Amino acid sequence: MFNSTRILLPLALLFLSACASPSPEFRGAIQNTVTMGGDQITVFYTRERAQAIRTNWRNKSQRKDAISRLVKAIEITTRCQPRLKTLQGDEVVVTVSLTCPQVTTS
């Protein structure tokens, strides 16, 4: 007898592992995807906070500088300074508060 669950479940997990879904705090936030150091990183951000999610797979030895790449992706994407004392996360997802330059009008 054919058991479709044995085939469909791994395929569904593989498909979902490449998705970047933000925390509820970032639903509706601005979104941008960048490539840094071979990592596909999706950044969700508001004026005050940002979240970066790595969507590609890395083995343990390749994750050495993963958090710094996530933070750099936030900095480049938002053009704001991540406040590192507020950083929470791991090698796949980080969330941090931002200090953004004031917008001036002439």
N, C-alpha and C positions, 0 to 999 in steps of 0.2 A: 504494500500500500504506500502511496506517495504522501509524504508529509511536507506540505508546502511551507509550514512554519519554519522548518529547518533551513529553508532557502530564503524565504522572504524576510525573516527577522534580521539576519546578517546584512542583507542588502539595504534594508531600511536604516539600520544603524550606520552603515557606511555613508549613505546619502545624508543623514542628519549630522554626521560628524563634520561635514564641510560647511555647515550653515553657521552664521553668526546671528544669534538672537540676543539682544541686549537685556539687561536687568530691567524690571518694570520702571525704574527711575528714568531710564533712557528711551522709553517708547515714545516715538514722535520726535526724537532728537535728530540733529544733523548727522548724516552718516557718510563716511568716506572709506574706501579700501585702498591700501598702499602695499607695496612689496618692499621689505627691508631685510637684508641679509638672507634672502631666500625664503623669508616668511611672508605669507599672505596675512595681513592684519587689517581687520575692520575696526574703525574708530567711530564711536558714537559720542556726541558731545553737545553740551549746552554751554552757556556763558560761564557757569561756575564749576562744572565737573565733566569728566570724560571717562570713558571705558574703552579699552582696547581688547580685542579678541583675536587670538591667532587661530586661523582656520585650517592650517595644514598640519600634517603629522610630523613629529620629530622624535628620534630615539633619544635616550637619556643623555648620551654624550653630545648631542647636537643642541641641547637645551641650555648650555652653559650661560649664554648672555641673553636668554629669552626675555627676561623682565626688562633689561635695559633697552632692547629693541622695541618692546611694547611702549615703554615710556617715550622713547624717541619718536615713535610713530604718532603718539598723542601730541607731542611738542610741534612736530612738523605740520600735522593736519590742522591743529587748532590755532597755531601761531601764538600760543599762550605758554606760560611757564608752569609745568606741573609742580605742585607743592608736595615734595617727596615724603614729608612727615605724615601726609594723609593717605599715602599709597596703601592699598589693600589688594591682595590677589596672589597669583602664582604664575607659572610659566605659560599659561594659556589665557587667562583673563586678569587684567588689572583695572582698578578703578582709582581715580585720583582727583583731588580738587585742583582747580586752576587759578592762576593769577594772570589776568589778561590786561594788555595795555589799554589805557583809556582811549576811547574814540573822541577825537576833537573835530569840531566843525569850524570852518572859516567863514 
